[in-house]
Amino acid sequence: MSPAPAHRTRRSAAVGTVLAALLLASACGGSSSTTSSGSTPSAASSKDAALAAKLPAAVASAGVVKVGSDVSYAPVEFFDTDGKTVTGIDPDLAKAVGDKLGVRFEFTNATFDGLIPAVQSKRFDIVWSAMSDTKDRQAKLDFVDYFNAGTSILVKKGNPEKINSLDDLCGKTVALQRGTTQEDVATKQQDACKTAGKPAINVLPFDKDTDALTQIKSGRAVADVNDFPVAAYNAKTSGGGNDFQVVGEQIAAGPYGVGLRKEDAQLRDAVQGALKAIIADGTYDKVLAKWNVEKGSLKQAAINGGS
Amino acid sequence: MADPAPAAPRAVPVRHYGRYVAATLVLAVVALFVVAASKAQISYGVIPDYLTSPIILDGLRMTVYISVAAQLVGIALGVLFAVMRLSKNPVVASVSWFYIWFFRGTPVLVQLVIWFNLSLVFQTFTIPGIYSMSMNSFMTPFVAALLGLGLNEGAYMAEIVRAGIISVDEGQTEAAQALGMTAGQLMRRVVLPQAMRVIVPPTGNEFINMLKTSSLASLVLLGELFRNAANIYTRSLQTIELLLVISAWYLVLTSVFSVGQYYVERRFARGAARALPDTPLQRLRRNLRRGRTGGRIR
């Protein structure tokens, strides 16, 4: 009589259980890339019941507003030293607005040029990502303006190529982020270069601005065109302040806006109300002062004020 | 008198009712998908226009170009490193082992990004005594893609070629040596031709994969199919429509080259079987001819 069959079934049952347990464990261990804005603002705001009442019922009961943002744009939104907490001007303003409304703004990292489609397809509720309010974008989303910034040119420290304006970029290689207003600025400059009889700019569009900054470091590009607070921040901090410098004046300053779906007018008005409230009580100024960007202060909190 | 022959039994083919049930269920599920697709908020109308748009066709050309180029680099390196790996020289064999280990062990995407950003660590590209060039001028997106995809492919091809070579019976090598062939002659005229039968199918597979892996080169700014489509849809926001367009083109590419692979395999299978089975085309012709004459030809 062979005892083998009993042993075999017991062993395979044990193996099967272990495998099943492993599968379950791995299934439960999935992590998402969602991180909440964990930075403490310089001044906490208290909930304003009147404003909170203006929120759509669905958002108020969920307690969370899902924010899509390209978290690689210091100092506007970027990851803290722990690599997980989203910090910067936008998360701080969002926390202040959220406190007034009694909800939490949850920032999720995504690629910049995919943010508008992501909001339209309801993956996110709003875009809060240093997104310039422009007429083109107003066709797709409504914007609550909250900050004013223009385009700056960032070059290698010492400015070896002697760049001082957009015209000096003709015939050179420029790295920038895809889907931004800077891409439009560069395209417009191509026409100016052609009229002036100079060679065209070699534009390299990247998914993240940090990839574009790397190209200046490696020498492939002579300049990166991005927003002025980002340019200033990177010039000051990158490589101990020895990597980059800002050249020229701010170009075509315009408002950043919080992007919302057109049908979410109620949420849009609630956000605008809360923004006006934090401007009135000084929280807005405190956040801008914390990040040294008082120059970009915009106090009207207009809707679709961009051109 | 013999009984009259019994009536032929009424023979009825076996009924497979279960097949009808299964077919109906499957068709119902397919119909659900078709209905869902028709209700989807896709502008199907723009798809034919984009299929032949110049930007997409440029991307298509680049995809084929980089895939073929990277695969050729991969095959050349693969043969070289496979032969090195099988060498009795310990230094040569170890270097080859290291190459295969490193380039198979790291993701293609990581390799691509490293090549593209190499100018962060090396400012010039120098072949000592012969040639020197600034790394940024040398490492264009195409070169970065070629190096990244080609070197990675070389590591996989080395293993495939090695498998092919060791599949050839040792007796063949012994016989060739007994006939006085040099190592080079015996590799070229006895071993490699026989190894091809084992090498070609996985190589064809690798090339089909390469056609699709080339889409990773979009991250080093190569203007291939995926990047060109993304450039369009990040502006027009017709994301799904354009992704369907490029999916269609990738399917066309892989199907065409799969057919090509079938015929290449047949070529190398000559001599392995007495008569090769018909190709689908030959079978079709045979069936058509049989249909016309109403009977067997031979």
Interface residues (C-beta under 8 A of the other chain):
Chain A: D113 G114 I116 P117 Q120 K140 R178 G179 L204 P205 F206 D207 T214 K217 S218 G219 R220
Chain B: N117 S119 L120 Q123 S134 M135 N136 M139 L219 L221 N231 T234 L237 T239
